[in-house]
Amino acid sequence: MRYTFFGHLCGQLCSDCQEDLAHATLRLYRPKDGDDQVVARATADTKHTHQILDAAEAEQKADRLLVEADLDSEGRFNVVLDEEVDYDGDAIEVDVYLESVPGMPEGTEAGPLQVSITTLQPQWRKGEEGARFG
């Protein structure tokens, strides 16, 4: 089955100010095999699930990567998980990869950054063209 995941990602800078995650990379992963905390993370508030990953932690997830997609200038994405990706609608880990961190003072050296946002169990809406969530 074809699964289409779409949406918009932004950072909440304060209660009434947000910034689109323009030109970042969305990375979707399978949860680790045998991870008994998947349901707990999928139902938790994202303010309790996000984690900044160091390079080693990000690399440890590489073999579980389902798909990567570039966000547009407004932080929007549209990802298709089709037959080529062995995926059957289960929970996914949602990460964002940034080549550089927006808003850094000029002259500040900052390498790439990967943030694990949450684990998500999409409630897929099935239709003639597959399932959609977003």
C-alpha atoms as a printed R data frame, in Angstrom:
    type eleno elety resid chain resno      x      y      z
1   ATOM     1    CA   MET     A     1  0.000  0.000  0.000
2   ATOM     2    CA   ARG     A     2  1.069  3.566 -0.683
3   ATOM     3    CA   TYR     A     3  1.253  5.853  2.388
4   ATOM     4    CA   THR     A     4  1.451  9.647  2.004
5   ATOM     5    CA   PHE     A     5  2.541 11.702  5.009
6   ATOM     6    CA   PHE     A     6  2.302 15.477  4.639
7   ATOM     7    CA   GLY     A     7  2.459 18.520  6.838
8   ATOM     8    CA   HIS     A     8  4.275 21.623  8.020
9   ATOM     9    CA   LEU     A     9  7.067 21.892 10.598
10  ATOM    10    CA   CYS     A    10  7.927 25.016 12.531
11  ATOM    11    CA   GLY     A    11  9.689 25.958 15.735
12  ATOM    12    CA   GLN     A    12  7.671 27.579 18.530
13  ATOM    13    CA   LEU     A    13  9.961 30.385 19.686
14  ATOM    14    CA   CYS     A    14  7.470 31.688 22.267
15  ATOM    15    CA   SER     A    15  3.716 31.429 22.862
16  ATOM    16    CA   ASP     A    16  2.840 33.678 19.909
17  ATOM    17    CA   CYS     A    17  5.900 33.422 17.673
18  ATOM    18    CA   GLN     A    18  6.874 30.575 15.381
19  ATOM    19    CA   GLU     A    19  9.462 30.102 12.656
20  ATOM    20    CA   ASP     A    20  9.107 27.730  9.709
21  ATOM    21    CA   LEU     A    21 11.785 25.046  9.483
22  ATOM    22    CA   ALA     A    22 12.700 26.113  5.970
23  ATOM    23    CA   HIS     A    23 15.000 23.888  3.918
24  ATOM    24    CA   ALA     A    24 15.574 21.374  6.713
25  ATOM    25    CA   THR     A    25 15.436 17.624  6.066
26  ATOM    26    CA   LEU     A    26 12.694 15.426  7.492
27  ATOM    27    CA   ARG     A    27 13.871 11.925  8.379
28  ATOM    28    CA   LEU     A    28 11.430  9.111  9.162
29  ATOM    29    CA   TYR     A    29 12.688  5.997 10.942
30  ATOM    30    CA   ARG     A    30 11.345  2.665 12.105
31  ATOM    31    CA   PRO     A    31 11.374  2.317 15.892
32  ATOM    32    CA   LYS     A    32 14.030 -0.025 17.273
33  ATOM    33    CA   ASP     A    33 13.073 -3.716 17.276
34  ATOM    34    CA   GLY     A    34 11.926 -4.833 20.690
35  ATOM    35    CA   ASP     A    35 11.386 -1.255 21.904
36  ATOM    36    CA   ASP     A    36  8.619 -1.579 24.484
37  ATOM    37    CA   GLN     A    37  8.346  2.228 24.876
38  ATOM    38    CA   VAL     A    38  6.996  2.923 21.366
39  ATOM    39    CA   VAL     A    39  3.380  3.317 22.498
40  ATOM    40    CA   ALA     A    40  4.374  5.493 25.461
41  ATOM    41    CA   ARG     A    41  6.406  7.830 23.215
42  ATOM    42    CA   ALA     A    42  3.725  7.910 20.517
43  ATOM    43    CA   THR     A    43  1.108  9.055 23.037
44  ATOM    44    CA   ALA     A    44  3.329 11.481 24.978
45  ATOM    45    CA   ASP     A    45  3.332 15.252 24.485
46  ATOM    46    CA   THR     A    46  6.130 16.192 22.044
47  ATOM    47    CA   LYS     A    47  7.575 18.635 24.566
48  ATOM    48    CA   HIS     A    48  8.592 15.509 26.503
49  ATOM    49    CA   THR     A    49  9.853 13.427 23.567
50  ATOM    50    CA   HIS     A    50 12.224 15.656 21.594
51  ATOM    51    CA   GLN     A    51 15.957 15.087 21.889
52  ATOM    52    CA   ILE     A    52 18.996 16.676 20.253
53  ATOM    53    CA   LEU     A    53 21.138 13.857 18.864
54  ATOM    54    CA   ASP     A    54 24.895 13.893 18.671
55  ATOM    55    CA   ALA     A    55 26.565 12.511 15.532
56  ATOM    56    CA   ALA     A    56 26.965  9.013 17.036
57  ATOM    57    CA   GLU     A    57 23.309  8.811 18.099
58  ATOM    58    CA   ALA     A    58 22.157  9.934 14.650
59  ATOM    59    CA   GLU     A    59 24.436  7.362 12.982
60  ATOM    60    CA   GLN     A    60 23.018  4.556 15.167
61  ATOM    61    CA   LYS     A    61 19.622  5.173 13.565
62  ATOM    62    CA   ALA     A    62 20.885  5.018  9.965
63  ATOM    63    CA   ASP     A    63 19.903  1.383  9.372
64  ATOM    64    CA   ARG     A    64 16.295  2.148 10.402
65  ATOM    65    CA   LEU     A    65 15.831  5.102  8.003
66  ATOM    66    CA   LEU     A    66 12.647  4.782  5.942
67  ATOM    67    CA   VAL     A    67 12.817  8.003  3.938
68  ATOM    68    CA   GLU     A    68 14.220 11.527  3.841
69  ATOM    69    CA   ALA     A    69 12.447 14.560  2.424
70  ATOM    70    CA   ASP     A    70 13.481 18.187  2.069
71  ATOM    71    CA   LEU     A    71 11.196 20.778  3.626
72  ATOM    72    CA   ASP     A    72 10.316 23.712  1.387
73  ATOM    73    CA   SER     A    73 10.816 27.404  2.198
74  ATOM    74    CA   GLU     A    74  7.743 27.336  4.456
75  ATOM    75    CA   GLY     A    75  8.564 24.081  6.251
76  ATOM    76    CA   ARG     A    76  6.079 21.983  4.272
77  ATOM    77    CA   PHE     A    77  6.663 18.384  3.247
78  ATOM    78    CA   ASN     A    78  4.966 15.589  1.327
79  ATOM    79    CA   VAL     A    79  6.477 12.112  1.785
80  ATOM    80    CA   VAL     A    80  5.396  8.945 -0.004
81  ATOM    81    CA   LEU     A    81  6.130  5.545  1.502
82  ATOM    82    CA   ASP     A    82  5.351  3.033 -1.227
83  ATOM    83    CA   GLU     A    83  6.073 -0.616 -1.972
84  ATOM    84    CA   GLU     A    84  9.797  0.106 -2.359
85  ATOM    85    CA   VAL     A    85  9.890  1.026  1.323
86  ATOM    86    CA   ASP     A    86  9.007 -1.930  3.529
87  ATOM    87    CA   TYR     A    87  6.433 -0.082  5.626
88  ATOM    88    CA   ASP     A    88  2.982 -1.220  6.728
89  ATOM    89    CA   GLY     A    89  1.499  1.730  8.613
90  ATOM    90    CA   ASP     A    90  3.161  1.229 11.992
91  ATOM    91    CA   ALA     A    91  4.663  3.881 14.276
92  ATOM    92    CA   ILE     A    92  7.482  6.058 12.928
93  ATOM    93    CA   GLU     A    93 10.169  8.159 14.561
94  ATOM    94    CA   VAL     A    94 10.169 11.726 13.225
95  ATOM    95    CA   ASP     A    95 13.506 13.582 13.120
96  ATOM    96    CA   VAL     A    96 14.614 16.873 11.592
97  ATOM    97    CA   TYR     A    97 18.137 17.397 10.247
98  ATOM    98    CA   LEU     A    98 19.486 20.942  9.890
99  ATOM    99    CA   GLU     A    99 22.694 21.710  7.977
100 ATOM   100    CA   SER     A   100 22.989 24.892 10.014
101 ATOM   101    CA   VAL     A   101 20.999 26.339 12.877
102 ATOM   102    CA   PRO     A   102 18.898 29.382 11.925
103 ATOM   103    CA   GLY     A   103 19.524 32.598 13.828
104 ATOM   104    CA   MET     A   104 23.086 31.860 14.930
105 ATOM   105    CA   PRO     A   105 25.181 35.013 15.431
106 ATOM   106    CA   GLU     A   106 27.489 35.797 12.518
107 ATOM   107    CA   GLY     A   107 30.884 34.154 12.858
108 ATOM   108    CA   THR     A   108 29.607 31.392 15.143
109 ATOM   109    CA   GLU     A   109 30.736 27.941 14.054
110 ATOM   110    CA   ALA     A   110 27.914 25.423 14.307
111 ATOM   111    CA   GLY     A   111 27.821 22.058 12.616
112 ATOM   112    CA   PRO     A   112 24.767 20.155 11.426
113 ATOM   113    CA   LEU     A   113 22.125 19.253 13.976
114 ATOM   114    CA   GLN     A   114 19.640 16.389 14.145
115 ATOM   115    CA   VAL     A   115 16.654 16.541 16.476
116 ATOM   116    CA   SER     A   116 14.444 13.564 17.229
117 ATOM   117    CA   ILE     A   117 11.025 15.198 17.562
118 ATOM   118    CA   THR     A   118  8.678 12.365 18.465
119 ATOM   119    CA   THR     A   119  7.399  8.894 17.761
120 ATOM   120    CA   LEU     A   120  4.152  9.043 15.840
121 ATOM   121    CA   GLN     A   121  1.448  6.449 15.185
122 ATOM   122    CA   PRO     A   122 -0.307  7.938 12.158
123 ATOM   123    CA   GLN     A   123 -4.066  7.512 11.910
124 ATOM   124    CA   TRP     A   124 -4.034  6.735  8.198
125 ATOM   125    CA   ARG     A   125 -7.089  7.684  6.108
126 ATOM   126    CA   LYS     A   126 -7.432  5.033  3.420
127 ATOM   127    CA   GLY     A   127 -8.630  5.925 -0.061
128 ATOM   128    CA   GLU     A   128 -8.350  4.858 -3.682
129 ATOM   129    CA   GLU     A   129 -4.778  6.182 -3.980
130 ATOM   130    CA   GLY     A   130 -3.534  4.626 -0.748
131 ATOM   131    CA   ALA     A   131 -3.490  5.981  2.779
132 ATOM   132    CA   ARG     A   132 -2.898  9.621  3.818
133 ATOM   133    CA   PHE     A   133 -1.972 11.333  7.068
134 ATOM   134    CA   GLY     A   134 -1.309 14.964  7.776
